[in-house]
Amino acid sequence: MDQREELYNQQHAIYQIITADYAKKKASGNVSDICELELQAAMQVIYNAINEGVTKCWCYTYLHEQCLEKLRKLGYKITNNSNQRDGDLFEIKW
């Protein structure tokens, strides 16, 4: 299949009609996958800070609420310092 055919198929895709419950399940599954990636990014900066001998770090990756809750349950204190100028910025302390 060449690029024109593929583009045509994408533009004329027929979407299956799904229930709201199914849509919620699919969306929450995607959030879980994203949260796992965010947790990995947070753990990377946490481990880097530990190796430097400090008890806080800055995570420049956006962390969804589900991810923040997991980190808080693990005992971390998180402050969202994100702003329009600097972008995503979370301070993580332990």
Backbone hydrogen bonds in HBPLUS format (Angstrom, degrees):
<---DONOR---> <-ACCEPTOR-->    atom                        ^
c    i                          cat <-CA-CA->   ^        H-A-AA   ^      H-
h    n   atom  resd res      DA  || num        DHA   H-A  angle D-A-AA Bond
n    s   type  num  typ     dist DA aas  dist angle  dist       angle   num
A0006-GLU N   A0002-ASP O   3.08 MM   4  6.37 161.8  2.11 154.6 160.1     1
A0007-LEU N   A0003-GLN O   2.92 MM   4  6.06 164.1  1.94 151.0 155.0     2
A0008-TYR N   A0004-ARG O   2.93 MM   4  6.08 159.0  1.97 146.6 152.9     3
A0009-ASN N   A0005-GLU O   2.89 MM   4  6.14 158.7  1.94 149.4 154.9     4
A0010-GLN N   A0006-GLU O   2.95 MM   4  6.22 153.0  2.03 148.0 155.5     5
A0011-GLN N   A0007-LEU O   2.94 MM   4  6.15 157.0  1.99 151.3 157.4     6
A0012-HIS N   A0008-TYR O   2.96 MM   4  6.09 137.7  2.15 144.7 156.0     7
A0023-ALA N   A0019-THR O   3.06 MM   4  6.34 156.8  2.12 145.3 151.9     8
A0024-LYS N   A0020-ALA O   2.89 MM   4  6.16 154.5  1.96 150.3 156.9     9
A0025-LYS N   A0021-ASP O   2.98 MM   4  6.25 160.1  2.02 149.7 154.7    10
A0026-LYS N   A0022-TYR O   2.97 MM   4  6.21 161.7  2.00 152.1 156.7    11
A0027-ALA N   A0023-ALA O   2.94 MM   4  6.09 160.0  1.98 147.0 152.8    12
A0028-SER N   A0024-LYS O   2.85 MM   4  6.03 163.4  1.87 154.1 158.5    13
A0029-GLY N   A0025-LYS O   3.00 MM   4  6.12 147.1  2.11 141.1 150.1    14
A0030-ASN N   A0026-LYS O   3.07 MM   4  6.36 149.0  2.17 143.2 151.1    15
A0031-VAL N   A0027-ALA O   2.94 MM   4  6.27 154.3  2.01 149.1 156.4    16
A0032-SER N   A0028-SER O   2.95 MM   4  6.13 152.2  2.03 142.0 149.2    17
A0033-ASP N   A0029-GLY O   3.12 MM   4  6.40 154.9  2.19 143.4 149.2    18
A0034-ILE N   A0030-ASN O   2.95 MM   4  6.20 159.7  1.99 149.3 155.2    19
A0035-CYS N   A0031-VAL O   2.73 MM   4  5.88 158.6  1.77 150.9 157.5    20
A0036-GLU N   A0032-SER O   3.00 MM   4  6.21 148.8  2.10 142.7 150.4    21
A0037-LEU N   A0033-ASP O   3.26 MM   4  6.62 152.1  2.34 143.5 149.8    22
A0038-GLU N   A0034-ILE O   2.92 MM   4  6.26 155.4  1.99 151.3 159.0    23
A0039-LEU N   A0035-CYS O   2.81 MM   4  6.03 156.7  1.86 152.0 158.0    24
A0040-GLN N   A0036-GLU O   3.09 MM   4  6.31 151.4  2.17 140.7 148.0    25
A0041-ALA N   A0037-LEU O   3.05 MM   4  6.38 152.5  2.13 144.7 151.8    26
A0042-ALA N   A0038-GLU O   2.92 MM   4  6.21 157.6  1.97 150.9 157.2    27
A0043-MET N   A0039-LEU O   2.82 MM   4  6.02 161.0  1.86 150.8 156.1    28
A0044-GLN N   A0040-GLN O   2.98 MM   4  6.14 146.9  2.10 141.5 150.3    29
A0045-VAL N   A0041-ALA O   3.29 MM   4  6.65 159.7  2.33 147.9 150.9    30
A0046-ILE N   A0042-ALA O   2.95 MM   4  6.17 151.1  2.03 148.1 157.4    31
A0047-TYR N   A0043-MET O   2.85 MM   4  5.99 167.2  1.87 151.8 154.4    32
A0048-ASN N   A0044-GLN O   3.01 MM   4  6.22 155.0  2.07 143.7 151.1    33
A0049-ALA N   A0045-VAL O   2.99 MM   4  6.16 154.3  2.06 141.0 147.3    34
A0050-ILE N   A0046-ILE O   2.91 MM   4  6.21 157.1  1.96 151.5 158.3    35
A0051-ASN N   A0047-TYR O   2.96 MM   4  6.19 160.5  2.00 149.9 154.5    36
A0052-GLU N   A0048-ASN O   3.12 MM   4  6.39 132.3  2.36 135.8 148.4    37
A0052-GLU N   A0049-ALA O   3.03 MM   3  4.99 129.2  2.30  94.2 108.4    38
A0054-VAL N   A0049-ALA O   3.07 MM   5  5.43 173.8  2.07 146.8 145.7    39
A0053-GLY N   A0050-ILE O   2.93 MM   3  4.96 150.9  2.02 101.7 111.2    40
A0094-TRP N   A0055-THR O   3.17 MM  39  5.70 153.0  2.24 154.7 151.7    41
A0057-CYS N   A0092-ILE O   2.85 MM  35  5.34 146.4  1.96 147.9 158.8    42
A0092-ILE N   A0057-CYS O   2.88 MM  35  5.34 169.4  1.89 153.1 156.7    43
A0059-CYS N   A0090-PHE O   2.75 MM  31  5.05 167.5  1.77 153.3 157.5    44
A0090-PHE N   A0059-CYS O   2.88 MM  31  5.05 162.3  1.92 144.8 150.8    45
A0067-CYS N   A0064-HIS O   3.00 MM   3  5.30 121.9  2.35 104.9 119.0    46
A0068-LEU N   A0064-HIS O   2.96 MM   4  6.33 158.0  2.01 153.8 160.9    47
A0069-GLU N   A0065-GLU O   2.90 MM   4  6.13 157.4  1.95 152.8 158.1    48
A0070-LYS N   A0066-GLN O   3.20 MM   4  6.46 155.4  2.26 140.0 145.9    49
A0071-LEU N   A0067-CYS O   3.02 MM   4  6.35 162.4  2.06 153.8 158.0    50
A0072-ARG N   A0068-LEU O   2.88 MM   4  6.11 157.5  1.93 150.6 157.3    51
A0073-LYS N   A0069-GLU O   2.91 MM   4  6.13 153.8  1.98 148.4 155.3    52
A0074-LEU N   A0070-LYS O   3.14 MM   4  6.41 133.4  2.37 137.5 149.6    53
A0074-LEU N   A0071-LEU O   3.08 MM   3  5.05 130.3  2.34  93.6 107.3    54
A0076-TYR N   A0071-LEU O   3.14 MM   5  5.64 161.3  2.18 149.1 143.3    55
A0075-GLY N   A0072-ARG O   2.92 MM   3  5.07 158.1  1.97 105.8 112.4    56
A0077-LYS N   A0093-LYS O   2.90 MM  16  5.08 167.2  1.91 143.7 148.1    57
A0093-LYS N   A0077-LYS O   2.83 MM  16  5.08 160.7  1.87 149.6 156.1    58
A0079-THR N   A0091-GLU O   2.92 MM  12  5.10 156.9  1.98 144.6 152.2    59
A0091-GLU N   A0079-THR O   2.86 MM  12  5.10 162.5  1.89 153.7 155.8    60
A0081-ASN N   A0089-LEU O   2.76 MM   8  5.21 146.4  1.87 159.0 169.7    61
A0083-ASN N   A0087-GLY O   3.14 MM   4  5.31 149.4  2.23 137.4 141.9    62
A0087-GLY N   A0083-ASN O   2.77 MM   4  5.31 143.8  1.90 147.8 155.6    63
